[in-house]
Amino acid sequence: MMRDAQRRCFDLVRVWDLSRFSREGIEKVFEHTSLLTQCDVSF
C-alpha cells in the first residue's frame, strides 16, 4: 500500500479502527500516517 501511495495510485485510505490499520504498534501507525500525508493521501 505504501508503494502505491508513493505512486499516487489512490488518494484516500479508510480504516474502521487504527488497531486494524497496523499491528506493529502505535509508533508505526504514526509513521505510516505521516508517509500517507506526505504522499497527499487523506486518512
MODELLER restraints for C-alpha pairs under 7 A, 6 or more apart:
rsr = mdl.restraints
at = mdl.atoms
rsr.add(forms.Gaussian(group=physical.xy_distance, feature=features.Distance(at['CA:5:A'], at['CA:36:A']), mean=6.60, stdev=0.5))
rsr.add(forms.Gaussian(group=physical.xy_distance, feature=features.Distance(at['CA:5:A'], at['CA:39:A']), mean=6.18, stdev=0.5))
rsr.add(forms.Gaussian(group=physical.xy_distance, feature=features.Distance(at['CA:6:A'], at['CA:39:A']), mean=5.70, stdev=0.5))
rsr.add(forms.Gaussian(group=physical.xy_distance, feature=features.Distance(at['CA:11:A'], at['CA:40:A']), mean=6.64, stdev=0.5))
rsr.add(forms.Gaussian(group=physical.xy_distance, feature=features.Distance(at['CA:11:A'], at['CA:41:A']), mean=4.34, stdev=0.5))
rsr.add(forms.Gaussian(group=physical.xy_distance, feature=features.Distance(at['CA:11:A'], at['CA:42:A']), mean=6.00, stdev=0.5))
rsr.add(forms.Gaussian(group=physical.xy_distance, feature=features.Distance(at['CA:12:A'], at['CA:41:A']), mean=5.20, stdev=0.5))
rsr.add(forms.Gaussian(group=physical.xy_distance, feature=features.Distance(at['CA:12:A'], at['CA:42:A']), mean=4.64, stdev=0.5))
rsr.add(forms.Gaussian(group=physical.xy_distance, feature=features.Distance(at['CA:12:A'], at['CA:43:A']), mean=6.01, stdev=0.5))
rsr.add(forms.Gaussian(group=physical.xy_distance, feature=features.Distance(at['CA:13:A'], at['CA:42:A']), mean=6.27, stdev=0.5))
rsr.add(forms.Gaussian(group=physical.xy_distance, feature=features.Distance(at['CA:13:A'], at['CA:43:A']), mean=5.15, stdev=0.5))
rsr.add(forms.Gaussian(group=physical.xy_distance, feature=features.Distance(at['CA:14:A'], at['CA:43:A']), mean=6.30, stdev=0.5))
rsr.add(forms.Gaussian(group=physical.xy_distance, feature=features.Distance(at['CA:15:A'], at['CA:21:A']), mean=6.37, stdev=0.5))
rsr.add(forms.Gaussian(group=physical.xy_distance, feature=features.Distance(at['CA:22:A'], at['CA:29:A']), mean=6.08, stdev=0.5))
